[in-house]
């Protein structure tokens, strides 16, 4: 596996590939890798001649400085996992390499996607996401880019950014990779205690129940039930729960046939924030 740190090194690396039609798969990460990230690498390797990952902790998408400071940094372990997965190259740029002398977000219009759910609680977050993903796409020039559906709102926003900027890259969403108890794999899980990690299985259990309840109960009834599951919980506080249209990400008041919806949830345990989501149209449930 080749480790690249500058745009120039990446250009030189590409010169070794003579085929005009070679395809490049790209997995953008902030490090602290887990099996969910590796599943994206594996998917890319199935579909592309070259697979490149990036490790870059993007400062402009953190609305709280303490979250940036506390973000896990495990570069040696990350490189080991990528090499084991036979990733072809990893791009590890400095902040200056990506942002030059202007560490700031550009402003994007995502047709309102940025104002829903995460955007409501993390002001400016998606401008940071759009800025860094656009910059990385322009540097890496991938054919296909792979994102996990755990951050489904981010996935839809990246798709919107690509469409609006007429970027020549296919954005591919991949299924959420889960731990044995159903907890969605996330770098943030490293900050959970063993007790919290075990108890966090409640999140996926609630979402699975929502998919069943959605067949016969109203959105208002379901939302009230979810609230009761976390009310006075000794470990978790519910930040939000919403059932939303997958295209607009707007909350819905009723579930209509022949439309696609997902249930979205965010909870806190101490200072750790966990998010998850699940299609309520899918019959393929985990566990």
C-alpha positions as CSV (number, residue, x, y, z in Angstrom):
1,X,0.0,0.0,0.0
2,X,1.3,3.4,-1.0
3,X,1.1,6.3,1.5
4,X,0.6,9.7,-0.1
5,X,0.7,13.0,1.7
6,X,0.6,15.7,-1.1
7,X,-1.3,16.4,-4.3
8,X,2.0,16.1,-6.2
9,X,2.7,12.6,-4.8
10,X,-0.8,11.6,-5.9
11,X,-0.2,12.9,-9.4
12,X,3.0,10.9,-9.6
13,X,1.2,7.8,-8.3
14,X,-1.4,8.1,-11.0
15,X,1.3,8.2,-13.7
16,X,2.0,4.6,-13.0
17,X,-1.4,3.6,-14.4
18,X,-1.3,3.8,-18.1
19,X,-4.9,2.6,-18.9
20,X,-7.0,5.6,-20.0
21,X,-10.1,3.7,-18.8
22,X,-8.9,2.8,-15.3
23,X,-11.5,3.3,-12.5
24,X,-10.6,4.8,-9.2
25,X,-12.7,3.9,-6.1
26,X,-12.4,6.4,-3.1
27,X,-13.3,6.1,0.5
28,X,-13.0,9.3,2.5
29,X,-12.4,8.8,6.2
30,X,-11.4,10.8,9.3
31,X,-9.4,7.8,10.6
32,X,-10.2,5.8,13.8
33,X,-11.1,3.1,11.3
34,X,-13.3,0.1,12.0
35,X,-14.9,-2.7,10.1
36,X,-17.5,-0.4,8.7
37,X,-14.8,1.6,6.9
38,X,-13.2,-1.7,5.7
39,X,-16.5,-2.9,4.3
40,X,-16.4,0.3,2.1
41,X,-12.9,-0.5,1.0
42,X,-13.9,-4.1,0.1
43,X,-16.9,-2.8,-1.9
44,X,-14.6,-0.4,-3.8
45,X,-12.1,-3.2,-4.6
46,X,-14.9,-5.3,-6.2
47,X,-15.8,-2.5,-8.6
48,X,-12.6,-0.5,-9.4
49,X,-9.0,-1.1,-10.6
50,X,-7.6,1.2,-7.9
51,X,-8.9,1.8,-4.4
52,X,-7.8,4.9,-2.5
53,X,-8.7,5.9,1.0
54,X,-8.1,9.2,2.7
55,X,-7.5,10.0,6.4
56,X,-8.2,13.6,7.2
57,X,-9.8,15.0,10.3
58,X,-11.6,17.9,8.8
59,X,-11.7,20.9,11.2
60,X,-14.5,22.8,9.5
61,X,-17.2,20.2,10.1
62,X,-16.9,20.2,13.9
63,X,-19.3,22.7,15.5
64,X,-17.8,22.0,18.9
65,X,-14.0,22.4,19.4
66,X,-14.0,19.8,22.1
67,X,-15.3,17.2,19.6
68,X,-12.4,18.0,17.2
69,X,-9.9,17.8,20.1
70,X,-11.4,14.5,21.3
71,X,-11.7,12.8,17.9
72,X,-9.7,9.5,18.2
73,X,-6.4,9.5,16.3
74,X,-5.1,6.0,15.6
75,X,-3.0,6.4,12.5
76,X,-0.8,3.3,12.9
77,X,-3.8,1.0,13.5
78,X,-5.6,2.6,10.6
79,X,-2.7,2.0,8.2
80,X,-2.5,-1.6,9.4
81,X,-6.2,-2.2,8.7
82,X,-6.0,-0.6,5.3
83,X,-3.0,-2.7,4.3
84,X,-4.7,-5.8,5.6
85,X,-7.7,-5.0,3.4
86,X,-5.4,-4.5,0.4
87,X,-6.2,-0.9,-0.1
88,X,-4.0,0.3,-3.0
89,X,-3.1,3.7,-1.6
90,X,-4.0,6.1,1.3
91,X,-4.0,9.9,1.0
92,X,-3.1,11.6,4.4
93,X,-2.9,15.3,3.6
94,X,-2.2,18.1,6.1
95,X,-4.8,20.8,6.8
96,X,-2.6,23.2,4.8
97,X,-2.6,20.8,1.8
98,X,-6.4,20.7,1.7
99,X,-7.2,24.3,2.8
100,X,-4.0,26.2,1.9
101,X,-4.1,29.3,4.0
102,X,-7.9,29.5,4.4
103,X,-9.3,27.1,6.9
104,X,-12.9,28.0,6.4
105,X,-16.1,26.4,4.9
106,X,-17.6,27.5,1.6
107,X,-21.3,28.1,1.7
108,X,-23.5,25.5,-0.1
109,X,-27.1,25.3,-1.1
110,X,-28.3,21.7,-0.7
111,X,-31.9,22.6,-1.4
112,X,-32.8,22.4,2.3
113,X,-31.3,19.0,3.0
114,X,-28.8,20.8,5.3
115,X,-31.5,22.2,7.5
116,X,-33.0,18.9,8.6
117,X,-32.1,16.7,11.5
118,X,-28.3,17.0,12.0
119,X,-28.3,20.4,10.5
120,X,-30.8,21.6,13.1
121,X,-28.5,20.6,15.9
122,X,-25.1,21.2,14.2
123,X,-25.1,24.6,12.6
124,X,-22.7,24.9,9.7
125,X,-21.7,21.2,9.9
126,X,-22.7,20.4,6.3
127,X,-21.0,23.4,4.8
128,X,-17.8,21.8,6.3
129,X,-18.7,18.4,4.9
130,X,-19.4,19.8,1.4
131,X,-16.2,21.9,1.5
132,X,-13.9,19.0,2.3
133,X,-15.6,16.3,0.2
134,X,-15.6,18.7,-2.9
135,X,-11.9,19.4,-2.2
136,X,-11.0,15.7,-1.9
137,X,-12.9,14.8,-5.0
138,X,-11.1,17.5,-6.9
139,X,-7.7,16.2,-5.7
140,X,-8.3,12.4,-5.9
141,X,-10.6,12.5,-9.0
142,X,-12.4,9.3,-8.2
143,X,-14.7,7.4,-10.6
144,X,-16.7,6.1,-7.7
145,X,-16.9,7.3,-4.0
146,X,-18.3,5.1,-1.2
147,X,-20.1,6.3,1.8
148,X,-21.9,4.4,4.6
149,X,-25.6,4.8,5.1
150,X,-25.1,5.4,8.9
151,X,-24.6,9.0,8.0
152,X,-27.5,8.9,5.5
153,X,-28.1,12.6,5.6
154,X,-24.4,13.2,4.7
155,X,-24.7,10.7,1.9
156,X,-27.7,12.6,0.4
157,X,-25.9,15.9,0.8
158,X,-22.8,14.6,-1.0
159,X,-25.0,13.4,-3.8
160,X,-26.7,16.8,-4.0
161,X,-23.3,18.6,-4.0
162,X,-22.0,16.4,-6.8
163,X,-25.1,17.0,-8.9
164,X,-25.1,20.8,-8.4
165,X,-21.4,21.1,-9.1
166,X,-21.6,18.7,-12.1
167,X,-18.8,16.6,-10.7
168,X,-17.9,13.4,-12.6
169,X,-18.1,11.0,-9.8
170,X,-20.7,8.3,-8.8
171,X,-21.6,8.5,-5.1
172,X,-22.5,5.0,-3.8
173,X,-24.2,4.3,-0.5
174,X,-23.3,1.1,1.3
175,X,-25.3,-0.7,4.1
176,X,-24.7,0.2,7.7
177,X,-22.1,-2.2,9.3
178,X,-23.2,-3.2,12.7
179,X,-21.7,-4.7,15.8
180,X,-23.1,-8.0,17.1
181,X,-25.7,-6.3,19.3
182,X,-26.9,-4.1,16.3
183,X,-25.1,-0.9,17.4
184,X,-24.1,0.9,14.2
185,X,-20.3,0.9,13.9
186,X,-18.8,4.4,14.5
187,X,-15.5,5.8,15.5
188,X,-17.4,7.4,18.4
189,X,-18.1,3.9,19.9
190,X,-14.5,3.9,21.1
191,X,-15.4,6.5,23.6
192,X,-18.2,4.4,25.2
193,X,-17.7,2.4,28.3
194,X,-18.3,-1.3,28.1
195,X,-21.6,-0.8,29.9
196,X,-22.7,1.9,27.5
197,X,-21.7,0.0,24.5
198,X,-23.7,-3.0,25.6
199,X,-26.7,-0.9,26.5
200,X,-26.6,1.0,23.2
201,X,-28.2,-2.0,21.6
202,X,-31.5,-0.2,22.5
203,X,-31.0,2.2,19.6
204,X,-31.3,-0.5,16.9
205,X,-34.0,-2.4,18.8
206,X,-36.1,0.8,18.9
207,X,-35.5,1.3,15.1
208,X,-36.5,-2.3,14.3
209,X,-39.7,-1.8,16.4
210,X,-40.4,1.4,14.5
211,X,-40.3,-0.5,11.2
212,X,-43.0,-2.9,12.5
213,X,-45.1,-0.2,14.1
214,X,-45.1,1.9,10.9
215,X,-47.3,-0.8,9.2
216,X,-50.2,-0.1,11.5
217,X,-49.6,3.0,13.7
218,X,-49.5,6.7,13.0
219,X,-46.2,8.7,13.0
220,X,-47.4,10.7,16.1
221,X,-48.1,7.4,18.0
222,X,-44.7,6.0,17.0
223,X,-42.8,9.1,17.9
224,X,-44.5,9.2,21.4
225,X,-43.5,5.6,21.9
226,X,-39.9,6.2,21.0
227,X,-39.8,9.1,23.5
228,X,-41.0,6.8,26.3
229,X,-38.2,4.3,25.5
230,X,-35.6,6.9,26.5
231,X,-37.5,8.9,29.1
232,X,-35.7,8.6,32.4
233,X,-33.2,6.1,30.9
234,X,-30.2,5.9,33.2
235,X,-27.6,6.1,30.4
236,X,-29.2,7.7,27.3
237,X,-30.9,11.0,26.4
238,X,-32.9,11.3,23.2
239,X,-31.9,14.3,21.1
240,X,-34.3,13.6,18.2
241,X,-36.3,11.0,16.5
242,X,-37.9,11.5,13.1
243,X,-39.4,9.7,10.2
244,X,-38.5,11.4,7.0
245,X,-38.8,11.2,3.2
246,X,-35.5,9.8,1.9
247,X,-35.3,12.4,-0.9
248,X,-36.2,15.6,0.9
249,X,-35.2,14.4,4.4
250,X,-38.2,16.4,5.7
251,X,-40.2,14.9,8.6
252,X,-43.5,13.4,7.6
253,X,-46.8,13.2,9.5
254,X,-48.1,10.1,7.7
255,X,-46.6,7.2,5.9
256,X,-47.9,6.8,2.3
257,X,-47.7,3.7,0.1
258,X,-45.1,3.6,-2.7
259,X,-42.9,6.2,-1.0
260,X,-39.5,5.6,0.7
261,X,-38.9,6.7,4.3
262,X,-36.3,6.2,6.9
263,X,-36.4,6.5,10.7
264,X,-33.6,8.7,12.1
265,X,-32.4,8.9,15.7
266,X,-29.8,10.7,17.7
267,X,-29.0,10.1,21.4
268,X,-26.4,11.2,23.9
269,X,-24.6,9.2,26.6
270,X,-22.5,11.6,28.7
271,X,-20.6,13.5,26.0
272,X,-20.8,10.9,23.3
273,X,-23.4,11.4,20.5
274,X,-24.7,8.4,18.6
275,X,-26.8,8.5,15.4
276,X,-28.5,5.7,13.5
277,X,-31.2,5.2,10.9
278,X,-33.2,2.5,9.2
279,X,-35.4,2.2,6.2
280,X,-38.9,1.5,7.3
281,X,-39.8,0.2,3.9
282,X,-37.2,-2.7,4.0
283,X,-38.2,-6.2,5.1
284,X,-34.6,-7.1,5.5
285,X,-34.0,-6.5,9.2
286,X,-30.8,-7.2,11.1
287,X,-30.8,-9.9,13.7
